[in-house]
Amino acid sequence: MYIRRAIEPVIQKMINTFKVVLLTGARQVGKSTTLNQMFTNQDYEYVSLDDFNELQIAKNNPKAFFLNHPGKLIIDEIQYAPQLFREIKLRVDKTQDYGQYILTGSQTYSLMQGITESLAGRVGIAHLDGLSLREILQDPFNQPMVPNETYIQANRKALHGRDLWQAIHRGSLPELTKLKELDGDQYYASYLSTYIERDVRSITNIQDLSLFSNFMRVIAARVSQEVNYADMASALGVSAPTVKAWMSVLEASGLIVLIQPFSNNQLSRVIKRPKLYFMDTGLVAYLGRWLNPENLMMGAMSGAVLENFAVSEIIKSFHNAGKIHPPVTFYRDKDRREVDLIIEDSGVLYPIEIKQTASPNPGMARHFSLLEKAQGYTVGNQIILCQIDKKRYLSENLIAYPVGAI
């Protein structure tokens, strides 16, 4: 069963307005499946550079590669053959046709350099994540999470209670959603083995892959926290620069995101370290050895994992709307005053607090007023994302909103 992806209209629009389209995203999020579903009957030939013979020709003789595939192409895992970028540029510059080539890649780190140098102005870039909760629930609402009145008043589908934690524990990778009988632990074990063996080794020279696996477990225990490279390095017995380089690998592969702090001239004493989130909470549960939804829901990390879930869903909502750089930050100062997330839209700041509670109160928003000092901005609706079953106004502009309806 194919689950329709929210990003499909964005990809279709890019096909009609760019000569080349690049769809990035982590492994197994559904890039190839989505494109094959969308363009099966539109004269595109599909070529995967996972095929050794195709890869060798692509790397050693790009002209011959395109002679073998003369029409419109979907080229999967383009990062394995950056030699193709220059040839693609030469070919698209000879025609005014749009949508000639659709490229996919699971390593944005190596992809972007080739695109910046070779295809600037010719390529539209979209980013696909694992399934959002909206997609799993087949919620037709398709706006990014900007909590203006349109968003707040929309009729939404949602998950609550154990059903929500079941979804958080299961994760967002399409195979796990489609095949209910698929063992999650076995799937993630295979997923990590493939990722580390193929992608990590191709990006950076890591000799001890078991140490990298330990590194992933260490950072999974620190989701929703500020990044402290020295602390992680100490836990692993490696240098802080090594940890920073490894974090860059995970970020480039789409497995994690680092949310940067909000800064403004009128706000002093701001902490400058980013916060860490995984894009798939199922992977966090696997790495943390949380064996079932109940253990996760009642465990010591439940608050951090719920925040991670909320932030990843918000980021997905922007990516699915075609915005590859979501306007999200957070605030924390040296007096430990904090706003979990800030969404910026057209000069308006929307502060968000993420809580496990099902009994929200105005005191949870006590630090939101700090943002009123930010020069050049106004403060919009203020949101407490929490475990309630429907939205609730706590005051005129302070709204408790179901975390399972992002």
N, C-alpha and C positions, 0 to 999 in steps of 0.2 A: 504494500500500500504506500503510495506516494503522498507525503504531507506537503501541501502547497506552501511555498516559502514566501514570506512577506516582501522579500527583496526583489521578486520577479519583475514588478513594474519598473523598478529602478534600472535593472539590467536591460529590459526591453527599450527603455528610453535612451540608454547609452548606445545601444546597437543602432539606433536611428540617428544619433548625433555625433558619434565618434567612429573613426576608421578602425580603431582597435579598442577592445574592452578587456580589462584585466580583473579577474575575480580572485581575491586573496582570501585566506582563511586557514585555520589549523587543519591538520589531517582529520579525515572522517567526519567533517561537518556537513558534507553533502554537496560540495561544489560540482563535481562531475555529474552526479545524479540530477541536480537541478538543471544544469545546462542541457543534458541529454533529454530531459523531460520537456524543456522549453523549445528546443530547436531540432528535434528529431525529424520533423517534416519540412525543414527550411533549407535543405541542400547543404548543410554543414557536414563535413567529414570530421570524425573524432579521431585524434591521434594522441596516444599517451607516451610520454617520454620515460615511463616506467619500463617500456619495451626496450630491451637492450639494443636491438638492431636499429630501431628508430633513433635512439639516443646517440649511437655512434655516428650515424650519418648527420644528424643535426649538429653535433659538436665539430665534426671534422670537415663537413662540406655542406654548409647551409643552403647553397644554391641547389644542390642535388636534392636536399630535403624537400624544397618547395617544388621542384620539378616532379617529384614523386607524389606531391599533394597540391595540385595546381588550383583548386577551387577555394571556396570559403572553408576555414578551418577552425576547429576547437582544438587547441594544443594544451594538453594537461601536464602539469608539473613543469612549467616552462623554466623554473629556476635551475633545472639540471643542465640547460643548454643556453646560457646567456648569449652565446654566439649567434643565436637566431635574431636578436633584437635589431642589429644593424640591417640584416637582410629584410626584415619586416618593414623597417623604415623606408628602404629603397623601393619596396614594392608598393606600399600604400601611397607614397608620394607620386606615383605614376598614374593614379586614378583618383576620382572624386567620390568613389563609392564608400558608403559607411558600413560598419559592421563586417569588415572583411575577415578579421581575425579575433577570436575570443580566446584569451589565455587564462589559465589558472595556475596558482602557485601557493604552496604552503609555507614559503619562507620569504616573508616580505623583506627581511634583512638584505638578502642578495638580490632580490628582484628590483627594488627601488633604484639602486644605483644604475642598473642597465636601462631602466625606463627613463630616468632623469636625463641620462646622457643621450639616449637614442630616440625616444618616442615622445618627448615633451610636446604638448599641444595636440597630440594625435590620439592619446589614450584616455579613456574614462576608467576610473578605478572604483570598484565596489568591494566591500568586505563582508563576507558571510561568516556568521558564528554558528555554534550549535543552535538547536531549536530554542526559540523563545517560548515562554509559557503561553503567550498569545497564540503561537503557531500550534502548540500541542493541544490547546483548548479550541482551536479554530475560531478564535475571536477575530472578527473582521476589522476591529479598530486598528488603524495603521499609522497613527501619529506618534512622533517621538515623545518621550516623557518630559514635556514642558508643562508643569501643572498650572496652566492658565484656566480660565473658566470653561473653555471648550473641553479640555481634558477632564476636569473635575466633574463636569455634568454628563459626560458620556456614559451610556449604558454598557457595562463591561461584564465579561465572564471572569470567574475567579476560582481559586482553590483555597481551602481553609484547613486548619487543623492537621490531622494525620495525612490527609491527601496532599497537602502542600509539602510536608516533610518527606513524603514518599517521592514526590517529584524532585525535591532538592537532592535527596540521597541517590536517586536513580541517575540523575544527570541529564544533559541536553543533547548527547550525540544521537543522531537519527536511528542508528541500528538498535540502540537500547530502547528507544521509544516504540519502534515498529514491532520488535520481537520481544514480547513480554517474558517469554521463556528463556531468553538469553541470560546466562549467568553474568552479573555485572562485574564481579571480581575477576573472572577469567577474561572478560572482554578488556577491562582496563589493564590487566597484566600484559596482554598481548599488545594493546595499544601503546603502552609505555615502552615495551621492548622494541617495537618497530620504530617508534619515534626516536628513541635514543640511538639505536643502531644506525639508522639511516640519516635522519635530519641533523641530530646534534653533531655527529662525526663529520658531516659535510659542511657544517658552518664553522666549527672550531676544532682545534686540535686537542681533544680530551683523551688522555691515555687510560684513565681509570673510570670506566663507565659505571661501575658499582658506586663509586663516590658521587657521581652525578645523580644517580638514583637517590642516594641519601640526601643530597642537596635538595632534591624536589620534596622529600618528606619534611625536611627542616623548614622550608618556606611554606609548605602547606599548613604547618602548625602556627604560622604567623600571618594568616590572611586577615585582612581588615586592620592591619597594624601599619605603623610607619616603618619604612625600610631602614634597618640598622645593619649595614654591611659588616661592621666589626663584630657584632654579636653573632651573626650567621657564620662568619669566618671562624670564630672561636669554637662554635659548636661542631664545625666540620674539620678543623685542623688545617685550613688553607688560608691564603691571604685574602684580605678584603677586596683588592683589585680582581682576584680570581672570581669571587662571588659576584661582583658587579658585572663581570664579563658573562658569567653564566646566566645571570638575570636577563641580560640583553638578548641572549639566545632564546630564552623562553618567551620574552616579549615579542621578539621578531617572528617567532613561530605562531603567535596568536594564542598561546596557552595562558598567559597572564597579561594584566594591564597594570601600569603604575599611574595612579591618579596624582596629579601635581597639586600643591597647595595654592589657594587663592591668595593673591597679593594685591595691595593697593597702597598708595602713598600715605593714606590716612590711617592705615592699620599697621601698627608697629609690633615688634616682638613676635612675629609670625614664625612658626616652625617651617623649615624649608625642605624637609625630607618628604618624599612621596609616600603614598600608601599602596599596599600590595593587594591585588585581587586576582583570583583565578577566573577564567571565563566559563569554566564548567565545574559546578559544585559536586558532581559525581566523582570527578577526579580528586577533589579535595577529600571527600569521604573515603575513597579508596586509599589514598596516600596516608590519611590519618588513622586508617584501620577502624573506621566506624562501620560496624558490620551490618547494621540495619537502621531504618528510619527512627525507631524508638531510641536507640543508643545515641544517635546524632541529636535528636530533638531534646533529650534530657542531659546531654553531655556537657562538659566544661566549655566546649567551643561552640555551643549552639548559637549564642549571640553573634559571634564573629562570622559563623557560616551563614546565618540569616542575613547579616549585612552584606556579605559577599554575594549571596544570591540576588539581593535587591540591586546592588550596583551593577552586576553583570546583566541583569534584565534591562536596566536603564540604558546601558551602553548598547545592548542589542537593538533597542528601540530606535536609537539614532543610526546605527549601521544599517538597519533594515530600511530606513528612510533615505539612504544614500549619503549620509554624513559620516565620512570616515574619521573625522576628528571630533568626537562628541564634546560639547562645551561643559564639561563637568570638572569640578575642583572640590577641595574641602578646605576647612579652616581649622587651624589649631595654633594657639599662641603659647608662649613660655609660661603663662599662668594656667595652662591646661584647660583653657576654655576652648570648646570644640563645636564645630558643625559638621556632621558626618559627610554631607554632600551638598554642593551648591551647583545648581544648573543656571547657566547664563543664557538669556535670550533677548536680543534687541535692547540691551541696556538694563534689563530687569534681572535681578537675582532672586532665585527661588531656593530658599534654604530647606534642607531635608534632614530629619533625624530618623534613624532606623532603630526600632525597639522591638524586643520580643513580646512585650506586654500585650494583653487584650484589654487593658484598662488605661488608655492614654490620658494624660492630664497636661494642662498648660505649662507646668514647671519643666517638662521635658524640652520645651522650646526656649528656655531662659537665655541661651546664648545667641539666638537669632538676631536680637537687637544690635549686636556688634556690627552687623553688616550695614546698618543704617549710616555708619560713618564712612562707608566706601565712596570715594569721590567719583562722580560720573555715573552712578547707578541709583536705581530705586529698588525697593524690596517688594516682591510680589507675594502671591499666596505662599504661606508657610505650611510645610507638610510634615506630619509624623507618620511614617510608614510603620505599621504594626499589625499584630495578628487579630484584627477585627474582621467581621464579615461584611460590613458595608461602611461607607464613608460617614464621618461624624464631624460636624462643626464644633470646635471647642471655643472659638470666638469668630468674629467676622472674617478674619483672614488666616485663621489657624485651623487646619483641617487634619483630622486623623483619617488615614486612607489605608485600605487593605493591601498589605505587602504582596498578597497573592493575586493582585489585579493590576500590576504595573503595566 
